[in-house]
């Protein structure tokens, strides 16, 4: 009989402990993200989800543990090295450049990469993915609606075709129609098998509808994990509910 095997992790986190000052936020956390899958990290506010993403991006230095990207130990890599290795990051609150135009924001997503070749094609590809942005190319980004700003933040991360996309609460404060568009986009990205996604999300129906595998955090530790289709959704709801 052939045993089912999980895909090899694209991103592997082992024994990760991270904190701010004297305060420890994550304690001995282990988490795997297989290539081509959508993995969701859930939990109430303040349990350490954003801290996890910041540690993966190199914005926080772990006190213990290891972060591996494929065969490479990237625990001490600088953030710019992670970006060049193929990491895309959409932080909570979007963090677009509010005084630049939509088009200028997309170009900023390519700024860290040498050479001009292919830039126009990359930007046009984003306008095809996000048709609403095409009508606002010259509009100052800070004047867009919250949903449009979230689409722009996603497009700015995707413009350089990241192999790993980190999303922090992409549905927060967004109108239902845009949430639906984001869900459809994530499904398409998974089907194209070009981008692996680690999603931090509290909107349970959205998370379970898109994720292949889920981790639930409580007080800086993983307390529940499993395939999205197999998890006890009522139990997950208890951990996520405010």
N, C-alpha and C positions, 0 to 999 in steps of 0.2 A: 504494500500500500504506500502511495506517495504522500509524504507529509507536506502540508501547506507551510511555506516559508515566507515571512515578511520580507519585503525588499530591503536591500542593504541601505542603511541610513545615509542620506546625502549630507545632513547636518546631525551631528551626534554630540549631546551634552551629557557629561558625567560628573557627578559629585560637585555641582556648581554651588558656590556660596558667594553672595554679593551683598554689599551693604553701603551705607552712607555714613561717614564718620564712625561713631561707635555703635551705630545701629545696624544689625544684620537683617536683611530683607529676605534673601533667598538662602535656604539651608539644604545642602546636599541634594540638589535637584538633578534628576536624570530625565532626558527627553530626546527622542529620535524623530527626525523628519525624513521619511523615505523620498527618494527622487520621484518627481512627477505627481506627488500627492498634495492634498490640502490637509494640514494638521491645524487643529484649533486648540488654543489655550484659553480656558474660561475660569471665572471666579469673580468674587465681589471686588469692588474698588479697594485698593490698598493691600491686596494679597501678594503683589510682586510681579504681575504680568508685564507691565511696562518696564520694570527693572530688568526682567529677563531679556526683552528685545534690545534694550540699551546695552546690555552686556554682550549680546550676540553681535551688535554693530560696533563694539569696541568703544562705546561712549562711557562705559564703566569698567574698571579692572576687577576681575574676580579675586576674592581672597583665597579661594581654593577651587579645585576642579579643572575640567578640561572642556574646550570647545573644538570640535573637529569638523572640517569642511571637506568631505571626501577623504582622501588619504592625509590631508594636511592638518597639523595642529596649529590652529589660528588663535589660540587663547590670548596671546600677547600681540597680535597684529594690530596696527594702527587702523582707525576707521577708513582712511582713504585707500588702504591696501585691500580692505574688505570690499569696498565699493568697486575697485578695479577688478576684483576677483569675480564679481557678478552679483553683489548684494544690492537689492533695492529696498528702500525703507520709507514707509508712509507713516509718520508719527501721529499720535493722537493730537487732534486740533489742527491737522493739515499742514501748518507751517509753510504755506506758499509765500512767495515774495509779493506782498500786497501792492507795492508801488510800481511793479513791472507789469507789462501787458501779458496776456495769456501766451502769446507766441514767445515772448522773452523768457517766461517761466519755463517753457518746454526746452528752449535752448540752454537754459541754466542746468537742466538735467543732463546735458551732454558736455558741460563745461570741463569736467575733470578728465575728459578723454581727448587724447591728442588727435590732430588731424580734422579736417573739415569734410572729408569724403563720407557720403552717406547720410549727412545730417538732415538735408532736406527730405530725403525719403523716410527717415525715422520719424520726423515731425509729422509728415503727411499720414503716416501709418497711425499716429495717435489721433489725428482728426477723423480718420476712418473708424477707429474704435469708439471715439467720443464725438459724434456728429454735432452735438450742442456746442462744443468748444470751437468748432470751425466758424460759427457765426459770430464769435467774440474774440477773434484773433488779436485785434488791436485794443480790446477793452482792458482797462486796468484791473488786475486780478482781485484787488481788495473790494471792488464794487460788485463782484459776482455774488450770487446767492450761496448759502452754505453747501447745498448739494452740488452746485457747479464748481465751487472751490474744492470739494472732495474729489470730483472727477478730474480736475486739473492736477491735484496732488498725486492721484493714481497715474495719470498720463505722464507726469514729470518723472515718476519712478520707473515707468514701463518703457519710456522712450529709448532707453539703451538696452532693452531686452535682457533684463536681469535673469540669472538662472535661479536665484532665490529671492523671493519677495516677502518682506515682513510688513504686515498690516496691523496697525494698532487702532482698534475700535472704528472701522471705516463707516459704520452705520450711525454713529453717534450724532444726534441732532439733525438727521437727514430725512427729507420727506420720503414717504413710501415708494413713490415712483422711481426715485433715484436709487433707493435700496434695491429695488427689483432689477434695475439696470446693472448695478454693481454685482449682484448675485449672478446674473446672466454672463457678465464679463468673466468672473472667476471660473464659472463652468467652462467657458470657451478656452481660457488659458490652460485649464487642466486637460481638456480634450486635445489641445495642440501639443501637449507634453513638452513644452519648452520652459515652463516656469514652475518651480516648486514653491509652495506657499505655506508660511506660518502665520496664522491669523489669531489675533487677540480679539475676542468678541464677547459681549454680554447678552446680545439679542439671541436668545436660545434657538428659536425657530430658524433664523438665518444661518447660525453656526452649524446646526445639525443638518440643515439642508444642503450645505456645500462641503462639509468636512468628510474626509475619509476616516480620520482618527482624531480622538479628542483627549486632552488632558485637563483635569480640573484642579485648581490650586486653592489652598486654604492656609493662611498664615505662613506664606513663603515656602510651602512644600506641596508636592503632588499627592493628592489624596484619592484620586480616582482617574482611571484611564481605560480606554478601550475603543474598538471600532464604533463609529457614530451610530451605525444601525443596531448595534448590540447593547449600547448603554441603556441603563434605566433612566429614562428621561425625567421622571418625577424626582429621582434622587439627584440628578444633575441640577434640576430646578431649585432644589433646597440649598445647594451650595452657591448658586448664582443669585438667588433672590436677595434683595436688599432688606 
